[in-house]
Amino acid sequence: MKLEHRKKLDFKELIYKYKHFSLVSLYGFAQIFFQYCERTVQPKYIMYSPLDNYIPFVKYFVVPYLFWFIYMGIGFLYLGLVSKKDYYRLCIYMFGGMYLCYILYLMFPNGQQLRPVITENDIFSRMIKHIYATDTPTNVAPSIHVYNSIAVHVALIKSSRFKKNRLAKLASLICMLLICASTVLIKQHSIKDVLWAIVLAVVFYPIAYYLPGRIKYKHMVTTGAEEASVK
C-alpha cells in the first residue's frame, strides 16, 4: 500500500510540475478556428507579387514544410522542460499571433492562385498533392507557417540555456529559414504572405517579450509603494 501510495503521489507531483504543458491545448482551439475560416472565408483579395514569378517550384522543399510540425514540437517541449518563463512567452507570442491571423483572415479574406498542376507521382509530388487536397489556397496572409517558425526560433534563442549553444542556435536558424523558404518554393504562399508574417512577428514581439515584464515591474513598484505607505 505504501508503494502504491507513493506512486500516486509521484504521479500527482509530475502532473503538477508539468501542468503548464496544458497550454498546448490552445493549438487545438486554434485549429478549430482555422477550420472555421477554411469553411467560411471566400477570398476577395488575391495575394500576388511579380517576385512570385521568379520563385521556382521545388518539390523537395515539402520536407522542411512538413518538418514545421516537428520544429514546433521540439520548441515547446524543450522550453517547457527547461524554462517555464520562456515557455509562457512562446505561448503568448505564438498563440497570440495565430489568433490574430485568423481575425485578419475574416476581416481581409484572402487567397492565392500560384499552385501548379502536379503530374509527377514520386513521393515528394504525392505529399504536395495531399497538402493541396487538404489545405485550400485561402487564408494565406499572413503565413502562419512562417509566423510560427519565427516565434519558435525567437523563443529558443531568447532562452538563457539554449542561446549558449552556438551549434543549436545555428541549427534552429537554418530550420526556420528552410521552413519559411518552403512556403513559397512549394507554392503554398506568395512572397507577400511571408512578408506580412514577418511584419506581424515584429509587431507582436514586444507584446510577448516586453509587456509582461513591464506589467510585472509596475505591479512590484505599486505593491512596494502600498506596503511602504502602510508602514
GIHU-V672736 format. One record per residue. N is the residue number from 1. PSI is psi in degrees with one decimal (999 if undefined). BURIAL is 1 if it has 9 or more other ideal C-beta (glycine too) atoms within 8 Angstrom, else 0. D_LAST is the distance of its C-alpha to the last C-alpha in Angstrom with 2 decimals. Layout:
N|PSI|BURIAL|D_LAST, N|PSI|BURIAL|D_LAST
This chain:
1|-39.9|0|51.88, 2|-40.3|0|49.26, 3|-43.3|0|50.41, 4|-40.6|0|50.34, 5|-39.8|0|46.89, 6|-38.5|0|45.68, 7|-39.9|0|47.32, 8|-41.4|0|45.57, 9|-43.4|0|42.20, 10|-40.2|0|43.04, 11|-42.4|0|44.11, 12|-41.3|0|40.94, 13|-39.0|0|38.84, 14|-43.8|0|41.02, 15|-44.2|0|40.63, 16|-39.7|0|36.85, 17|-37.0|0|36.74, 18|27.7|0|38.91, 19|-20.1|0|37.97, 20|-19.4|1|37.06, 21|-14.1|0|40.81, 22|-19.8|0|41.02, 23|-18.6|1|40.04, 24|-21.0|0|43.58, 25|-21.1|0|44.68, 26|-26.5|1|43.63, 27|-36.7|0|46.79, 28|-44.0|0|48.82, 29|-34.7|0|47.42, 30|-37.7|1|48.08, 31|-34.8|0|51.68, 32|-43.9|0|52.04, 33|-43.0|1|50.84, 34|-42.5|1|53.24, 35|-33.6|0|56.16, 36|-44.8|0|55.49, 37|-39.9|1|55.75, 38|-37.5|1|58.91, 39|-28.2|0|60.56, 40|-28.2|0|59.63, 41|126.4|1|59.34, 42|114.5|0|62.56, 43|130.8|1|62.41, 44|-20.2|0|62.80, 45|122.0|0|61.96, 46|122.3|0|63.89, 47|117.6|1|62.04, 48|143.0|1|64.49, 49|144.2|0|64.73, 50|-26.2|0|67.93, 51|-26.6|0|66.28, 52|-29.2|1|66.68, 53|-23.1|0|70.43, 54|-4.1|0|70.06, 55|118.4|0|67.96, 56|160.3|0|70.37, 57|119.0|0|70.24, 58|102.3|0|69.64, 59|-27.4|1|69.82, 60|-19.9|0|68.50, 61|1.6|1|65.05, 62|-24.1|1|64.67, 63|-55.3|1|63.53, 64|-28.2|1|60.30, 65|-44.6|1|59.88, 66|-24.5|0|59.76, 67|-17.2|1|57.81, 68|-42.6|1|54.90, 69|-42.2|0|54.16, 70|-41.8|0|54.06, 71|-44.5|1|51.95, 72|-44.1|1|49.28, 73|-42.1|0|49.39, 74|-44.2|1|49.02, 75|-48.3|1|46.01, 76|-43.6|1|44.14, 77|-46.4|0|45.14, 78|-50.8|1|44.27, 79|-33.9|1|40.83, 80|-27.4|1|40.05, 81|-33.6|0|40.92, 82|-22.1|1|39.30, 83|103.3|1|36.31, 84|-37.6|0|34.55, 85|-48.3|0|32.69, 86|-32.4|1|36.02, 87|-47.3|1|37.61, 88|-39.2|1|35.14, 89|-37.8|1|35.64, 90|-41.0|1|39.38, 91|-44.2|1|39.14, 92|-46.3|1|37.32, 93|-50.7|1|39.78, 94|-55.4|1|42.93, 95|-34.3|1|42.51, 96|-44.7|1|40.80, 97|-39.0|1|43.76, 98|-48.3|1|46.31, 99|-34.7|1|45.23, 100|-37.9|1|45.16, 101|-44.6|1|48.70, 102|-37.5|1|49.90, 103|-41.2|0|48.57, 104|-36.8|1|50.38, 105|-38.0|1|53.54, 106|-35.3|1|53.46, 107|-38.7|0|52.81, 108|75.8|0|55.30, 109|121.0|1|57.83, 110|165.0|1|59.51, 111|-176.4|1|62.01, 112|158.5|1|64.39, 113|44.9|0|68.14, 114|-9.7|1|68.43, 115|129.1|1|69.48, 116|164.8|0|72.92, 117|120.9|0|75.55, 118|117.5|1|75.48, 119|-19.1|0|78.94, 120|160.9|0|78.43, 121|21.6|0|77.76, 122|173.7|0|76.16, 123|-37.2|0|72.88, 124|-42.1|1|70.76, 125|-40.0|1|72.56, 126|-37.6|1|72.20, 127|-41.4|1|68.43, 128|-40.1|1|68.16, 129|-40.8|1|70.44, 130|-42.2|0|68.15, 131|-46.2|1|65.09, 132|-36.7|1|66.99, 133|-31.0|0|68.07, 134|-16.5|0|64.64, 135|109.9|0|62.49, 136|154.5|0|63.67, 137|44.9|1|63.69, 138|167.8|1|61.04, 139|58.8|1|57.27, 140|-21.3|1|57.54, 141|121.8|1|55.33, 142|156.0|1|52.77, 143|118.8|1|54.03, 144|-33.2|1|51.69, 145|-46.7|1|53.58, 146|-46.9|1|52.63, 147|-48.5|1|49.07, 148|-35.1|1|48.26, 149|-42.2|1|49.96, 150|-42.8|1|47.82, 151|-44.6|1|44.64, 152|-44.3|1|45.55, 153|-44.9|1|46.52, 154|-44.6|1|43.37, 155|-39.2|1|41.21, 156|-47.0|1|43.21, 157|-14.9|1|43.15, 158|-15.8|1|39.39, 159|130.8|1|38.92, 160|-35.4|0|38.02, 161|-40.3|0|40.61, 162|-40.2|1|43.37, 163|-11.3|1|43.29, 164|-17.6|0|44.11, 165|101.6|0|47.49, 166|-38.5|0|49.72, 167|-41.5|0|52.54, 168|-40.1|1|50.39, 169|-41.7|1|49.00, 170|-42.1|0|52.58, 171|-42.0|0|53.78, 172|-42.3|1|51.07, 173|-44.8|1|51.94, 174|-43.2|0|55.63, 175|-45.9|1|55.04, 176|-45.8|1|52.99, 177|-40.1|0|55.63, 178|-40.5|1|58.51, 179|-45.0|1|56.96, 180|-43.9|1|56.34, 181|-35.7|1|59.89, 182|-29.7|1|61.34, 183|-33.2|1|60.25, 184|-25.9|1|62.66, 185|-18.8|1|65.30, 186|13.0|1|66.03, 187|36.5|1|65.81, 188|-21.1|1|62.93, 189|155.8|1|61.17, 190|159.3|1|61.90, 191|-25.9|1|60.39, 192|-38.8|1|58.52, 193|-37.9|1|56.69, 194|-46.2|1|55.58, 195|-40.3|0|54.39, 196|-33.8|1|52.41, 197|-39.8|1|50.77, 198|-42.5|1|49.75, 199|-46.3|1|48.34, 200|-40.3|1|46.33, 201|-38.9|1|45.04, 202|-42.4|0|43.94, 203|-40.2|0|42.23, 204|-15.8|1|40.44, 205|-52.1|1|39.36, 206|-27.1|0|36.14, 207|-38.2|1|35.20, 208|-32.4|1|35.46, 209|-13.4|1|34.21, 210|-39.7|1|31.76, 211|-46.7|1|30.30, 212|-39.0|1|28.70, 213|-38.8|0|27.01, 214|-38.9|0|25.71, 215|-42.4|0|24.41, 216|-41.2|0|22.60, 217|-45.0|0|21.20, 218|-37.9|0|20.00, 219|-41.9|0|18.40, 220|-40.6|0|16.53, 221|-44.9|0|15.44, 222|-43.6|0|14.42, 223|-41.0|0|12.52, 224|-39.4|0|10.72, 225|-39.1|0|9.98, 226|-42.1|0|8.76, 227|-38.1|0|6.39, 228|-40.0|0|5.19, 229|-33.3|0|5.40, 230|-40.5|0|3.81, 231|999|0|0.00
